[in-house]
Amino acid sequence: METEAEVVVIGGGVMGTSIAFHLAEAGLRGVVLVERDELGSGSTCKAAGGVRAQFSDEVNVRLGARSLEAFARFGERPGQEIDLHRVGYLFLLSRPEDVASFERGVALQNELGVPSRMISVAEARRLSPLISADGLLAAAFSPDDGHCTPESVVLGYATGARRYGAAIRTHCEVLGIEADGGEVTAVETSRGRIATSAVVCAAGPWSAAVGAMAGVALPVEPLRRQIVFTEPMPGLPRPVPMTIDFATSFYFHAEGAGLMLGMSDPEETPGFRLGRSDAWLPRLTAAIGARAPRLLDVGLTGGWAGLYEVTPDHNALIGEDEHVSRFLYATGFSGHGFLQGPAVGEVVRDLYLGRAPFTDVSPLHAARFAGDALRPEANRV
């Protein structure tokens, strides 16, 4: 186990491994990533795998689009097959205010080079034949979006980081962070003390606790989200876009010979609950019956529960702390961390090296919560 490092990255999900890869690739020596369990065992392994650039916030659009470019080249850099399916994201809209919001979002996305567009209900039905058009007013679609395999992305970044000299230590829990006079001096782990002058917190739902170790406030709460899988569906129309009924947040996409289904639960309260619960199933069943009734006749084969890392405005925290020098963070993505992992790895690399990132992420600094600078993301599910 290393006793010193130039920078310690805390968290072995897609965000942490991406950051470690980008730092090591840039030539930084002494990059050590610590993960208390296995790589990707936190939120990443429970992610739905969706990748998109259809957001309402300019920073999120840029981060999503940049990540899509990286996912498309992932087989070359860092070099890993991730089973990328660019089948598009289809948002189904049944409320006038949502139509107006998505029209504004599509205009912004188009300005930034994203080929999204508003489409008719009839075209939405052609793209996703399983849906019912009842109550729909319009839809938004972008063909560049899709889904891929989160575990493969983590493996690719971890392998690449090691290839460039980074050390990755699993089953290594962070117990404390030493900060003297506003400067990081060491990270205490279950496997020993690592002297370092820099830390990057990419601990997902556990980031608030990690930040508190250094006296840094990171307003991130864990929130359980669940997904289920259907039995194989012979004759399933292909390709199946990632289809989201925006009013209810019910979504589905192809998974093997069947579908993955998911939906938020408005009655869920923050907490580290990872056990599956059937309490949300009646609400899911009602949403399926209203928007994709044919799926009511398809059996379910299982599912899982994972954790979103949620901030008060449902937007990420990216930056360096104002009071603790060289304490950087990338967390609180509120459901879109996996899809932004490649771009955020670049951004954190550049913030660490004192370079201007490809896009200005200063609006996502944690200090926004001390003032009146919230960044609500409208296109969240």
Buried (B, 14 or more C-beta within 10 A) or exposed (E): EBEEBBBBBBBBBBBBBBBBBBBBBBEBEBBBBBBBEEBBBBBBBBBBBBBBBBBBBBBBBBBBBBBBEBBBEBEEEBEBEBEBBBBBBBBBBBEEEBBEBBBEBBEBBEEBEBBBBBBEBEBBBEBBEBBBBEBBBBBBBBBBBBBBBBBBBBBBBBBBBBEBEBBBBBEBEBEEBBBEEBEBEBBBBEBEBBBBBBBBBBBBBBBBEBBEBBEBBBBBBBBBBBBBBBEEBEEBEEBBBBBBBBBBBBBBBBBEEBBBBBBBBEEBEBEEBBEBEEEBBEBBEEBBEBBBEEBEEBEBEEBEBBBBBBBBBBBBBBBBBEEBBBBBBBBBBBBBBBBBBBBBBBBBBBBBEEEEBEBEBBBBBBBBBEEEEEBEBBBBB
